[in-house]
Amino acid sequence: MSTPLAIDISAAVSFDNKVAGHDGVLQDPTGAVVIKPATGYEIEFYESLAVHPSFASICPKFYGVLELSEQGIITDSSGEVHRTKDTERAIVLENVTAGFSRPSVIDIKLGRQLWDERASLEKRKRLDDVAANTTSGSLSMRIAGMKTWDQNKDDYVVYDKNYGRSFDSETVREGIDAFVVTALGTDRRKEVMQRLIAGIAQIAEVLEKEESRMYSASILAVYETDLRAFDEAVTEERERPENSPEDEDEIEGEFEEFVSESVEIDGQIVEQFSMSATGDIVLDEEETDNEKPACRVKLIDFAHATWTPGEGKDRNALAGVYNLKRLFEELLFAL
């Protein structure tokens, strides 16, 4: 058994690689995990993955739950107050961008219907309007946000939600194409797209077999934009044994005891997360190894997800998965 490694949650900082969704996501100092405020529904869904191993394989690893304080308030350095709405707990997840030198990241929102049965009529109408005026309605998928590394500027180019909403079914391929930057060169772009397609295909394969419903879930795709790091990752991947146990991670610690605590996080006073008695998460050493990833594709955001035995596959989400796969295949074919 590998040596356990302690992750100090009290020293958490803001998560820099978030491209869509709500604020308040943190990461530990090592970058191994992210801490995301979550509703009871999302926590319940993540906990249920223990009996859905195939589905769990396409999601970020779930490490446990942290309690939130009563206030559930974050006050930033400007004095602005951010509330955690109806959440009283946070989930601790694998950081999908961990291990990358210069990760480029895209969040693809899935589904034509974006609301679940708990949504108010006002929210349903608002989300239906979004779908009707974006590719959510026509393709069951939409670019919710992305960031790409610009090697000439030595900085990130960030695309917010309005970027994805500017495309229709005829032009969205341009938006997807911009994600895999031309600075990689043709051969590397092909390598990236092949891996993205394979990851998306794996998600589709699982969703074809599982009976669930997900509304406003996303595909999160990440690839390495640093050229040297990308080449090293591809070489390492090809030399890796086919049956490598790298994904057989084991949790060495649990979140058993919680205490309320205010901490300063990245210049902000946080009265939100309660820590374990030690303030640590203990992971197996294999989970923080030196693996250099070239690409990762995961399914995320399950605040509106549930299992629906006997009701068949999730056609709403699957339509978006297949359209995204098709778009990358068309781009690959055109190279």
Beta strands, then each sheet from edge to edge (+ up, - down):
strand 1: 4-8
strand 2: 13-14
strand 3: 26-27
strand 4: 33-38
strand 5: 62-75
strand 6: 81-83
strand 7: 89-94
strand 8: 103-110
strand 9: 141-150
strand 10: 155-159
strand 11: 212-214
strand 12: 218-224
strand 13: 258-259
strand 14: 263-265
strand 15: 268-273
strand 16: 275-276
strand 17: 280-284
strand 18: 295-300
strand 19: 305-307
sheet 1: 1+ 17-
sheet 2: 2+ 3- 4+ 7- 5+ 6-
sheet 3: 2+ 3- 4+ 7- 5+ 15- 14+
sheet 4: 10+ 9- 8+ 12- 18+
sheet 5: 11+ 19-
sheet 6: 13+ 16-
end
